[in-house]
Amino acid sequence: MKNKKIIIAAGGTGGHIIPAISIAKELMKEGVQILFVGNRNSMEQKLAMENNIDFAEINVQKFYRKLTFAHFKFPFKLIKSILDSKKIIRNFKPDAFLGTGGFVSGPVGYAAHLQKIPIFLQEQNSYPGATTKILSKYAVKIFLGNFKAKKYLPSNKLVFSGNPINQTVISETTEIDYAKYGLKKDVTKIFLTGGSQGSVVLNKAFLPIIDDILKKDFEIIWQIGKHSFDEFYPKVKDIKGVYAFDFTNEMGKIYNSVDIAIARAGALSLAEMETKKIPVILIPLPSAAENHQYFNALELKEKNVAEIIEQKDLDSEILKNTLFKMLDKINEIKDNFTSTVHTNAAENIAEHLLRNLGK
Protein backbone atom coordinates (compact mmCIF):
# COMPACT_ATOMS: atom_id res chain seq x y z
CA MET A 1 0.00 0.00 0.00
CA LYS A 2 2.86 2.35 -0.74
CA ASN A 3 1.91 5.92 -1.72
CA LYS A 4 -1.34 5.71 0.26
CA LYS A 5 -2.02 8.63 2.60
CA ILE A 6 -4.24 8.54 5.69
CA ILE A 7 -5.16 11.43 7.94
CA ILE A 8 -5.79 10.54 11.59
CA ALA A 9 -7.43 12.64 14.30
CA ALA A 10 -7.89 12.04 18.02
CA GLY A 11 -7.58 14.04 21.17
CA GLY A 12 -8.71 14.87 24.66
CA THR A 13 -7.43 11.85 26.57
CA GLY A 14 -4.92 9.06 26.20
CA GLY A 15 -7.87 6.68 25.81
CA HIS A 16 -8.50 8.16 22.37
CA ILE A 17 -4.93 9.08 21.41
CA ILE A 18 -3.07 5.83 22.21
CA PRO A 19 -5.26 3.72 19.86
CA ALA A 20 -4.70 6.31 17.12
CA ILE A 21 -0.91 6.16 17.60
CA SER A 22 -0.95 2.34 17.68
CA ILE A 23 -2.93 2.10 14.42
CA ALA A 24 -0.76 4.80 12.80
CA LYS A 25 2.40 2.82 13.57
CA GLU A 26 0.91 -0.33 12.00
CA LEU A 27 -0.09 1.62 8.88
CA MET A 28 3.38 3.16 8.63
CA LYS A 29 4.89 -0.35 8.62
CA GLU A 30 2.92 -0.91 5.41
CA GLY A 31 4.40 2.20 3.79
CA VAL A 32 1.38 4.45 4.40
CA GLN A 33 2.05 8.16 4.88
CA ILE A 34 0.29 9.43 8.02
CA LEU A 35 -0.69 12.94 9.03
CA PHE A 36 -1.99 13.28 12.60
CA VAL A 37 -4.26 16.28 13.23
CA GLY A 38 -4.86 17.63 16.72
CA ASN A 39 -4.72 20.63 19.02
CA ARG A 40 -1.44 22.49 19.42
CA ASN A 41 0.57 21.96 22.63
CA SER A 42 -1.58 18.91 23.38
CA MET A 43 -1.06 15.31 24.47
CA GLU A 44 -1.73 14.16 20.92
CA GLN A 45 0.96 16.46 19.54
CA LYS A 46 3.47 15.25 22.14
CA LEU A 47 2.77 11.56 21.46
CA ALA A 48 2.76 12.00 17.67
CA MET A 49 6.15 13.74 17.79
CA GLU A 50 7.58 11.07 20.13
CA ASN A 51 6.56 8.44 17.56
CA ASN A 52 7.87 10.38 14.54
CA ILE A 53 4.41 10.94 13.10
CA ASP A 54 3.82 14.13 11.07
CA PHE A 55 1.46 16.49 12.88
CA ALA A 56 -0.83 19.35 11.79
CA GLU A 57 -2.41 21.79 14.26
CA ILE A 58 -5.96 23.01 14.59
CA ASN A 59 -7.60 24.88 17.46
CA VAL A 60 -10.79 23.30 18.72
CA GLN A 61 -12.31 23.12 22.18
CA LYS A 62 -14.58 20.50 23.68
CA PHE A 63 -18.23 21.21 24.42
CA TYR A 64 -18.43 21.58 28.20
CA ARG A 65 -21.42 19.92 29.87
CA LYS A 66 -21.79 22.72 32.41
CA LEU A 67 -22.58 26.37 31.79
CA THR A 68 -19.38 28.28 31.08
CA PHE A 69 -18.28 31.34 29.11
CA ALA A 70 -16.35 28.96 26.83
CA HIS A 71 -19.73 27.97 25.28
CA PHE A 72 -19.87 31.34 23.51
CA LYS A 73 -16.55 30.61 21.78
CA PHE A 74 -17.49 27.06 20.83
CA PRO A 75 -19.38 27.64 17.53
CA PHE A 76 -16.72 30.04 16.22
CA LYS A 77 -13.85 27.70 17.08
CA LEU A 78 -15.76 24.76 15.61
CA ILE A 79 -16.37 26.51 12.27
CA LYS A 80 -12.75 27.69 12.08
CA SER A 81 -11.43 24.21 12.94
CA ILE A 82 -13.56 22.68 10.14
CA LEU A 83 -12.24 25.26 7.66
CA ASP A 84 -8.65 24.69 8.83
CA SER A 85 -9.17 20.93 8.54
CA LYS A 86 -10.48 21.31 4.97
CA LYS A 87 -7.33 23.23 4.08
CA ILE A 88 -5.11 20.56 5.67
CA ILE A 89 -6.99 17.86 3.75
CA ARG A 90 -6.70 19.72 0.44
CA ASN A 91 -2.95 20.07 0.91
CA PHE A 92 -2.31 16.51 2.14
CA LYS A 93 -4.75 14.78 -0.28
CA PRO A 94 -5.46 11.71 1.92
CA ASP A 95 -7.00 8.49 0.65
CA ALA A 96 -8.89 8.04 3.94
CA PHE A 97 -9.66 9.56 7.34
CA LEU A 98 -9.44 7.62 10.60
CA GLY A 99 -10.95 9.05 13.79
CA THR A 100 -10.54 7.40 17.18
CA GLY A 101 -12.74 9.77 19.17
CA GLY A 102 -12.50 12.80 21.35
CA PHE A 103 -13.70 16.28 20.41
CA VAL A 104 -10.68 16.89 18.15
CA SER A 105 -11.66 14.19 15.68
CA GLY A 106 -15.11 15.73 15.07
CA PRO A 107 -14.24 18.75 12.89
CA VAL A 108 -11.52 16.85 11.00
CA GLY A 109 -13.92 13.98 10.28
CA TYR A 110 -16.67 16.33 9.14
CA ALA A 111 -14.21 18.19 6.90
CA ALA A 112 -13.19 14.81 5.42
CA HIS A 113 -16.87 14.10 4.71
CA LEU A 114 -17.23 17.48 2.96
CA GLN A 115 -14.18 16.62 0.84
CA LYS A 116 -15.65 13.16 0.03
CA ILE A 117 -12.79 11.33 1.79
CA PRO A 118 -13.69 7.77 3.00
CA ILE A 119 -14.20 7.81 6.77
CA PHE A 120 -13.20 5.07 9.21
CA LEU A 121 -13.79 5.23 12.96
CA GLN A 122 -12.55 3.33 16.01
CA GLU A 123 -14.69 3.43 19.16
CA GLN A 124 -13.11 2.24 22.42
CA ASN A 125 -16.08 2.34 24.78
CA SER A 126 -19.18 0.21 25.34
CA TYR A 127 -21.27 3.36 24.98
CA PRO A 128 -20.07 5.37 21.95
CA GLY A 129 -18.97 8.96 22.35
CA ALA A 130 -20.79 11.87 20.71
CA THR A 131 -18.16 12.26 17.98
CA THR A 132 -18.45 8.62 16.91
CA LYS A 133 -22.26 8.80 16.86
CA ILE A 134 -22.27 11.99 14.76
CA LEU A 135 -19.68 10.75 12.24
CA SER A 136 -21.07 7.19 12.07
CA LYS A 137 -23.62 8.17 9.40
CA TYR A 138 -20.73 9.05 7.05
CA ALA A 139 -18.42 6.14 7.93
CA VAL A 140 -17.39 3.25 5.70
CA LYS A 141 -16.43 1.06 8.69
CA ILE A 142 -16.52 1.46 12.48
CA PHE A 143 -14.10 -0.67 14.51
CA LEU A 144 -15.44 -1.55 17.96
CA GLY A 145 -13.34 -2.07 21.06
CA ASN A 146 -16.29 -3.30 23.10
CA PHE A 147 -19.08 -5.47 21.77
CA LYS A 148 -21.92 -3.66 23.56
CA ALA A 149 -21.41 -0.52 21.44
CA LYS A 150 -23.07 -2.31 18.50
CA LYS A 151 -26.49 -1.40 19.92
CA TYR A 152 -25.91 2.28 19.24
CA LEU A 153 -24.29 2.29 15.78
CA PRO A 154 -25.22 1.24 12.20
CA SER A 155 -24.92 -2.57 12.23
CA ASN A 156 -23.87 -2.89 8.56
CA LYS A 157 -20.71 -0.83 9.20
CA LEU A 158 -19.40 -2.57 12.33
CA VAL A 159 -16.25 -4.65 12.79
CA PHE A 160 -15.46 -6.01 16.27
CA SER A 161 -11.72 -5.35 16.39
CA GLY A 162 -10.91 -4.95 20.08
CA ASN A 163 -9.04 -1.94 21.45
CA PRO A 164 -5.50 -1.11 20.28
CA ILE A 165 -3.49 -1.17 23.49
CA ASN A 166 0.06 -0.31 24.48
CA GLN A 167 2.15 -3.12 23.02
CA THR A 168 5.07 -2.33 25.34
CA VAL A 169 2.81 -3.08 28.32
CA ILE A 170 1.28 -6.21 26.83
CA SER A 171 4.49 -7.75 25.47
CA GLU A 172 6.28 -7.43 28.83
CA THR A 173 6.95 -10.91 30.25
CA THR A 174 8.92 -10.19 33.44
CA GLU A 175 7.72 -9.22 36.92
CA ILE A 176 8.85 -6.31 39.10
CA ASP A 177 11.97 -6.52 41.25
CA TYR A 178 10.14 -7.46 44.47
CA ALA A 179 13.11 -6.99 46.80
CA LYS A 180 13.76 -3.50 45.41
CA TYR A 181 10.28 -2.42 46.54
CA GLY A 182 10.26 -4.29 49.84
CA LEU A 183 7.88 -7.02 48.66
CA LYS A 184 7.96 -10.83 48.57
CA LYS A 185 7.53 -12.80 45.36
CA ASP A 186 5.06 -15.50 46.42
CA VAL A 187 2.51 -13.34 48.22
CA THR A 188 -0.94 -12.35 46.88
CA LYS A 189 -0.79 -8.77 45.65
CA ILE A 190 -3.53 -6.16 45.38
CA PHE A 191 -3.09 -3.32 42.88
CA LEU A 192 -4.93 -0.01 43.26
CA THR A 193 -4.67 2.38 40.33
CA GLY A 194 -6.44 5.61 39.54
CA GLY A 195 -4.19 6.20 36.53
CA SER A 196 -1.17 8.47 36.27
CA GLN A 197 -3.11 11.43 37.69
CA GLY A 198 -4.66 9.26 40.40
CA SER A 199 -8.11 9.19 41.95
CA VAL A 200 -8.56 10.95 45.28
CA VAL A 201 -11.91 9.15 45.75
CA LEU A 202 -10.33 5.70 45.35
CA ASN A 203 -7.34 6.64 47.50
CA LYS A 204 -9.54 7.88 50.37
CA ALA A 205 -11.62 4.70 50.35
CA PHE A 206 -8.52 2.49 50.20
CA LEU A 207 -6.29 4.03 52.89
CA PRO A 208 -8.38 2.87 55.92
CA ILE A 209 -8.38 -0.80 54.83
CA ILE A 210 -4.63 -1.17 54.34
CA ASP A 211 -4.05 -2.59 57.85
CA ASP A 212 -6.79 -5.21 57.35
CA ILE A 213 -5.24 -6.23 54.02
CA LEU A 214 -1.76 -6.59 55.50
CA LYS A 215 -3.09 -8.59 58.49
CA LYS A 216 -4.23 -11.25 56.02
CA ASP A 217 -0.65 -11.47 54.71
CA PHE A 218 -1.48 -9.82 51.39
CA GLU A 219 0.73 -7.10 49.88
CA ILE A 220 -0.18 -3.85 48.15
CA ILE A 221 1.00 -2.05 45.02
CA TRP A 222 -0.59 1.40 44.99
CA GLN A 223 -0.46 3.90 42.16
CA ILE A 224 -1.45 6.97 44.16
CA GLY A 225 -1.11 9.27 41.14
CA LYS A 226 0.34 12.75 40.87
CA HIS A 227 -2.60 14.77 42.20
CA SER A 228 -2.67 13.45 45.77
CA PHE A 229 0.75 11.80 46.09
CA ASP A 230 1.96 14.31 48.69
CA GLU A 231 -1.17 13.70 50.77
CA PHE A 232 -1.12 9.88 50.84
CA TYR A 233 2.48 8.76 50.34
CA PRO A 234 3.83 9.98 53.73
CA LYS A 235 1.16 7.85 55.46
CA VAL A 236 2.37 4.58 53.90
CA LYS A 237 5.99 5.10 52.87
CA ASP A 238 7.39 3.22 55.87
CA ILE A 239 4.83 0.40 55.97
CA LYS A 240 6.24 -3.02 55.11
CA GLY A 241 4.33 -4.78 52.33
CA VAL A 242 3.22 -1.58 50.60
CA TYR A 243 4.84 -0.26 47.42
CA ALA A 244 3.33 3.17 46.64
CA PHE A 245 4.27 5.55 43.81
CA ASP A 246 2.87 8.36 41.69
CA PHE A 247 3.84 7.26 38.16
CA THR A 248 5.66 4.26 36.71
CA ASN A 249 7.12 3.04 33.43
CA GLU A 250 6.80 -0.54 34.69
CA MET A 251 3.07 -1.07 34.18
CA GLY A 252 3.63 -4.26 32.17
CA LYS A 253 5.76 -5.71 34.97
CA ILE A 254 3.17 -4.67 37.57
CA TYR A 255 0.36 -6.40 35.65
CA ASN A 256 2.50 -9.56 35.64
CA SER A 257 3.02 -9.29 39.41
CA VAL A 258 -0.48 -8.71 40.80
CA ASP A 259 -3.47 -10.97 41.50
CA ILE A 260 -6.34 -8.49 41.63
CA ALA A 261 -6.86 -4.80 40.86
CA ILE A 262 -9.05 -1.92 42.00
CA ALA A 263 -9.49 0.69 39.27
CA ARG A 264 -11.60 3.11 37.30
CA ALA A 265 -13.14 1.75 34.09
CA GLY A 266 -11.37 3.46 31.19
CA ALA A 267 -11.59 1.33 28.04
CA LEU A 268 -7.83 0.93 27.52
CA SER A 269 -7.05 0.02 31.14
CA LEU A 270 -9.78 -2.62 31.03
CA ALA A 271 -8.46 -3.99 27.73
CA GLU A 272 -4.99 -4.27 29.27
CA MET A 273 -6.29 -6.00 32.41
CA GLU A 274 -8.49 -8.35 30.41
CA THR A 275 -5.54 -9.26 28.19
CA LYS A 276 -3.37 -9.85 31.27
CA LYS A 277 -6.24 -11.78 32.94
CA ILE A 278 -6.43 -9.68 36.11
CA PRO A 279 -9.73 -9.80 38.08
CA VAL A 280 -10.75 -6.28 39.00
CA ILE A 281 -13.06 -4.23 41.22
CA LEU A 282 -14.27 -1.33 39.09
CA ILE A 283 -15.42 2.05 40.37
CA PRO A 284 -16.55 3.85 37.19
CA LEU A 285 -15.95 7.59 37.00
CA PRO A 286 -19.52 9.00 37.13
CA SER A 287 -18.54 12.24 35.38
CA ALA A 288 -17.20 10.42 32.29
CA ALA A 289 -19.06 11.44 29.13
CA GLU A 290 -22.42 9.63 28.80
CA ASN A 291 -21.39 7.57 31.86
CA HIS A 292 -19.42 5.38 29.43
CA GLN A 293 -17.15 3.98 32.15
CA TYR A 294 -20.13 2.27 33.78
CA PHE A 295 -21.00 0.54 30.50
CA ASN A 296 -17.35 -0.49 30.03
CA ALA A 297 -17.37 -2.01 33.53
CA LEU A 298 -20.64 -3.83 32.86
CA GLU A 299 -19.07 -5.67 29.94
CA LEU A 300 -16.37 -7.19 32.20
CA LYS A 301 -18.84 -7.91 35.01
CA GLU A 302 -20.99 -9.91 32.59
CA LYS A 303 -17.90 -11.99 31.75
CA ASN A 304 -17.65 -12.77 35.51
CA VAL A 305 -14.15 -11.32 35.86
CA ALA A 306 -15.07 -8.04 37.60
CA GLU A 307 -17.27 -6.50 40.26
CA ILE A 308 -18.69 -2.98 40.10
CA ILE A 309 -19.04 -0.52 42.98
CA GLU A 310 -20.73 2.69 41.89
CA GLN A 311 -19.00 5.75 43.32
CA LYS A 312 -22.17 6.86 45.15
CA ASP A 313 -22.06 3.56 47.07
CA LEU A 314 -18.30 3.49 47.67
CA ASP A 315 -16.94 3.44 51.21
CA SER A 316 -14.04 1.64 52.85
CA GLU A 317 -16.17 -1.16 54.32
CA ILE A 318 -17.89 -2.00 51.02
CA LEU A 319 -14.54 -1.92 49.22
CA LYS A 320 -12.94 -4.23 51.81
CA ASN A 321 -15.81 -6.74 51.76
CA THR A 322 -15.92 -6.86 47.97
CA LEU A 323 -12.14 -7.30 47.82
CA PHE A 324 -12.02 -10.17 50.33
CA LYS A 325 -15.00 -11.94 48.71
CA MET A 326 -13.22 -11.85 45.34
CA LEU A 327 -9.93 -12.99 46.85
CA ASP A 328 -11.70 -16.00 48.39
CA LYS A 329 -12.53 -17.27 44.89
CA ILE A 330 -9.72 -15.66 42.91
CA ASN A 331 -8.69 -18.81 41.01
CA GLU A 332 -12.28 -19.50 40.01
CA ILE A 333 -12.58 -15.93 38.68
CA LYS A 334 -9.32 -16.21 36.73
CA ASP A 335 -10.72 -19.32 35.01
CA ASN A 336 -13.49 -17.15 33.54
CA PHE A 337 -11.06 -15.23 31.34
CA THR A 338 -11.00 -16.22 27.69
CA SER A 339 -8.68 -15.07 24.90
CA THR A 340 -9.14 -11.42 23.91
CA VAL A 341 -8.91 -9.63 20.58
CA HIS A 342 -7.16 -6.58 22.02
CA THR A 343 -3.60 -7.86 21.58
CA ASN A 344 -3.62 -7.64 17.76
CA ALA A 345 -6.30 -4.96 17.41
CA ALA A 346 -4.10 -2.23 15.86
CA GLU A 347 -2.66 -4.65 13.30
CA ASN A 348 -6.12 -6.01 12.41
CA ILE A 349 -7.63 -2.52 12.03
CA ALA A 350 -4.77 -1.40 9.78
CA GLU A 351 -5.13 -4.51 7.64
CA HIS A 352 -8.92 -4.14 7.36
CA LEU A 353 -8.68 -0.44 6.52
CA LEU A 354 -6.11 -1.01 3.76
CA ARG A 355 -8.13 -3.89 2.36
CA ASN A 356 -11.14 -1.57 2.06
CA LEU A 357 -9.03 1.09 0.34
CA GLY A 358 -7.73 -1.50 -2.09
CA LYS A 359 -11.21 -2.44 -3.28
C-alpha positions in Angstrom: 0.0 0.0 0.0 2.9 2.4 -0.7 1.9 5.9 -1.7 -1.3 5.7 0.3 -2.0 8.6 2.6 -4.2 8.5 5.7 -5.2 11.4 7.9 -5.8 10.5 11.6 -7.4 12.6 14.3 -7.9 12.0 18.0 -7.6 14.0 21.2 -8.7 14.9 24.7 -7.4 11.8 26.6 -4.9 9.1 26.2 -7.9 6.7 25.8 -8.5 8.2 22.4 -4.9 9.1 21.4 -3.1 5.8 22.2 -5.3 3.7 19.9 -4.7 6.3 17.1 -0.9 6.2 17.6 -0.9 2.3 17.7 -2.9 2.1 14.4 -0.8 4.8 12.8 2.4 2.8 13.6 0.9 -0.3 12.0 -0.1 1.6 8.9 3.4 3.2 8.6 4.9 -0.3 8.6 2.9 -0.9 5.4 4.4 2.2 3.8 1.4 4.4 4.4 2.1 8.2 4.9 0.3 9.4 8.0 -0.7 12.9 9.0 -2.0 13.3 12.6 -4.3 16.3 13.2 -4.9 17.6 16.7 -4.7 20.6 19.0 -1.4 22.5 19.4 0.6 22.0 22.6 -1.6 18.9 23.4 -1.1 15.3 24.5 -1.7 14.2 20.9 1.0 16.5 19.5 3.5 15.3 22.1 2.8 11.6 21.5 2.8 12.0 17.7 6.1 13.7 17.8 7.6 11.1 20.1 6.6 8.4 17.6 7.9 10.4 14.5 4.4 10.9 13.1 3.8 14.1 11.1 1.5 16.5 12.9 -0.8 19.3 11.8 -2.4 21.8 14.3 -6.0 23.0 14.6 -7.6 24.9 17.5 -10.8 23.3 18.7 -12.3 23.1 22.2 -14.6 20.5 23.7 -18.2 21.2 24.4 -18.4 21.6 28.2 -21.4 19.9 29.9 -21.8 22.7 32.4 -22.6 26.4 31.8 -19.4 28.3 31.1 -18.3 31.3 29.1 -16.4 29.0 26.8 -19.7 28.0 25.3 -19.9 31.3 23.5 -16.5 30.6 21.8 -17.5 27.1 20.8 -19.4 27.6 17.5 -16.7 30.0 16.2 -13.9 27.7 17.1 -15.8 24.8 15.6 -16.4 26.5 12.3 -12.8 27.7 12.1 -11.4 24.2 12.9 -13.6 22.7 10.1 -12.2 25.3 7.7 -8.7 24.7 8.8 -9.2 20.9 8.5 -10.5 21.3 5.0 -7.3 23.2 4.1 -5.1 20.6 5.7 -7.0 17.9 3.7 -6.7 19.7 0.4 -2.9 20.1 0.9 -2.3 16.5 2.1 -4.8 14.8 -0.3 -5.5 11.7 1.9 -7.0 8.5 0.6 -8.9 8.0 3.9 -9.7 9.6 7.3 -9.4 7.6 10.6 -11.0 9.1 13.8 -10.5 7.4 17.2 -12.7 9.8 19.2 -12.5 12.8 21.4 -13.7 16.3 20.4 -10.7 16.9 18.2 -11.7 14.2 15.7 -15.1 15.7 15.1 -14.2 18.7 12.9 -11.5 16.8 11.0 -13.9 14.0 10.3 -16.7 16.3 9.1 -14.2 18.2 6.9 -13.2 14.8 5.4 -16.9 14.1 4.7 -17.2 17.5 3.0 -14.2 16.6 0.8 -15.6 13.2 0.0 -12.8 11.3 1.8 -13.7 7.8 3.0 -14.2 7.8 6.8 -13.2 5.1 9.2 -13.8 5.2 13.0 -12.6 3.3 16.0 -14.7 3.4 19.2 -13.1 2.2 22.4 -16.1 2.3 24.8 -19.2 0.2 25.3 -21.3 3.4 25.0 -20.1 5.4 22.0 -19.0 9.0 22.4 -20.8 11.9 20.7 -18.2 12.3 18.0 -18.5 8.6 16.9 -22.3 8.8 16.9 -22.3 12.0 14.8 -19.7 10.7 12.2 -21.1 7.2 12.1 -23.6 8.2 9.4 -20.7 9.1 7.0 -18.4 6.1 7.9 -17.4 3.3 5.7 -16.4 1.1 8.7 -16.5 1.5 12.5 -14.1 -0.7 14.5 -15.4 -1.6 18.0 -13.3 -2.1 21.1 -16.3 -3.3 23.1 -19.1 -5.5 21.8 -21.9 -3.7 23.6 -21.4 -0.5 21.4 -23.1 -2.3 18.5 -26.5 -1.4 19.9 -25.9 2.3 19.2 -24.3 2.3 15.8 -25.2 1.2 12.2 -24.9 -2.6 12.2 -23.9 -2.9 8.6 -20.7 -0.8 9.2 -19.4 -2.6 12.3 -16.3 -4.6 12.8 -15.5 -6.0 16.3 -11.7 -5.4 16.4 -10.9 -5.0 20.1 -9.0 -1.9 21.4 -5.5 -1.1 20.3 -3.5 -1.2 23.5 0.1 -0.3 24.5 2.2 -3.1 23.0 5.1 -2.3 25.3 2.8 -3.1 28.3 1.3 -6.2 26.8 4.5 -7.8 25.5 6.3 -7.4 28.8 6.9 -10.9 30.2 8.9 -10.2 33.4 7.7 -9.2 36.9 8.8 -6.3 39.1 12.0 -6.5 41.3 10.1 -7.5 44.5 13.1 -7.0 46.8 13.8 -3.5 45.4 10.3 -2.4 46.5 10.3 -4.3 49.8 7.9 -7.0 48.7 8.0 -10.8 48.6 7.5 -12.8 45.4 5.1 -15.5 46.4 2.5 -13.3 48.2 -0.9 -12.4 46.9 -0.8 -8.8 45.7 -3.5 -6.2 45.4 -3.1 -3.3 42.9 -4.9 0.0 43.3 -4.7 2.4 40.3 -6.4 5.6 39.5 -4.2 6.2 36.5 -1.2 8.5 36.3 -3.1 11.4 37.7 -4.7 9.3 40.4 -8.1 9.2 42.0 -8.6 10.9 45.3 -11.9 9.2 45.7 -10.3 5.7 45.4 -7.3 6.6 47.5 -9.5 7.9 50.4 -11.6 4.7 50.4 -8.5 2.5 50.2 -6.3 4.0 52.9 -8.4 2.9 55.9 -8.4 -0.8 54.8 -4.6 -1.2 54.3 -4.1 -2.6 57.8 -6.8 -5.2 57.3 -5.2 -6.2 54.0 -1.8 -6.6 55.5 -3.1 -8.6 58.5 -4.2 -11.2 56.0 -0.6 -11.5 54.7 -1.5 -9.8 51.4 0.7 -7.1 49.9 -0.2 -3.9 48.2 1.0 -2.1 45.0 -0.6 1.4 45.0 -0.5 3.9 42.2 -1.4 7.0 44.2 -1.1 9.3 41.1 0.3 12.7 40.9 -2.6 14.8 42.2 -2.7 13.4 45.8 0.8 11.8 46.1 2.0 14.3 48.7 -1.2 13.7 50.8 -1.1 9.9 50.8 2.5 8.8 50.3 3.8 10.0 53.7 1.2 7.9 55.5 2.4 4.6 53.9 6.0 5.1 52.9 7.4 3.2 55.9 4.8 0.4 56.0 6.2 -3.0 55.1 4.3 -4.8 52.3 3.2 -1.6 50.6 4.8 -0.3 47.4 3.3 3.2 46.6 4.3 5.5 43.8 2.9 8.4 41.7 3.8 7.3 38.2 5.7 4.3 36.7 7.1 3.0 33.4 6.8 -0.5 34.7 3.1 -1.1 34.2 3.6 -4.3 32.2 5.8 -5.7 35.0 3.2 -4.7 37.6 0.4 -6.4 35.6 2.5 -9.6 35.6 3.0 -9.3 39.4 -0.5 -8.7 40.8 -3.5 -11.0 41.5 -6.3 -8.5 41.6 -6.9 -4.8 40.9 -9.0 -1.9 42.0 -9.5 0.7 39.3 -11.6 3.1 37.3 -13.1 1.8 34.1 -11.4 3.5 31.2 -11.6 1.3 28.0 -7.8 0.9 27.5 -7.1 0.0 31.1 -9.8 -2.6 31.0 -8.5 -4.0 27.7 -5.0 -4.3 29.3 -6.3 -6.0 32.4 -8.5 -8.4 30.4 -5.5 -9.3 28.2 -3.4 -9.8 31.3 -6.2 -11.8 32.9 -6.4 -9.7 36.1 -9.7 -9.8 38.1 -10.8 -6.3 39.0 -13.1 -4.2 41.2 -14.3 -1.3 39.1 -15.4 2.1 40.4 -16.6 3.9 37.2 -16.0 7.6 37.0 -19.5 9.0 37.1 -18.5 12.2 35.4 -17.2 10.4 32.3 -19.1 11.4 29.1 -22.4 9.6 28.8 -21.4 7.6 31.9 -19.4 5.4 29.4 -17.1 4.0 32.1 -20.1 2.3 33.8 -21.0 0.5 30.5 -17.4 -0.5 30.0 -17.4 -2.0 33.5 -20.6 -3.8 32.9 -19.1 -5.7 29.9 -16.4 -7.2 32.2 -18.8 -7.9 35.0 -21.0 -9.9 32.6 -17.9 -12.0 31.7 -17.6 -12.8 35.5 -14.1 -11.3 35.9 -15.1 -8.0 37.6 -17.3 -6.5 40.3 -18.7 -3.0 40.1 -19.0 -0.5 43.0 -20.7 2.7 41.9 -19.0 5.8 43.3 -22.2 6.9 45.1 -22.1 3.6 47.1 -18.3 3.5 47.7 -16.9 3.4 51.2 -14.0 1.6 52.9 -16.2 -1.2 54.3 -17.9 -2.0 51.0 -14.5 -1.9 49.2 -12.9 -4.2 51.8 -15.8 -6.7 51.8 -15.9 -6.9 48.0 -12.1 -7.3 47.8 -12.0 -10.2 50.3 -15.0 -11.9 48.7 -13.2 -11.8 45.3 -9.9 -13.0 46.8 -11.7 -16.0 48.4 -12.5 -17.3 44.9 -9.7 -15.7 42.9 -8.7 -18.8 41.0 -12.3 -19.5 40.0 -12.6 -15.9 38.7 -9.3 -16.2 36.7 -10.7 -19.3 35.0 -13.5 -17.2 33.5 -11.1 -15.2 31.3 -11.0 -16.2 27.7 -8.7 -15.1 24.9 -9.1 -11.4 23.9 -8.9 -9.6 20.6 -7.2 -6.6 22.0 -3.6 -7.9 21.6 -3.6 -7.6 17.8 -6.3 -5.0 17.4 -4.1 -2.2 15.9 -2.7 -4.6 13.3 -6.1 -6.0 12.4 -7.6 -2.5 12.0 -4.8 -1.4 9.8 -5.1 -4.5 7.6 -8.9 -4.1 7.4 -8.7 -0.4 6.5 -6.1 -1.0 3.8 -8.1 -3.9 2.4 -11.1 -1.6 2.1 -9.0 1.1 0.3 -7.7 -1.5 -2.1 -11.2 -2.4 -3.3 
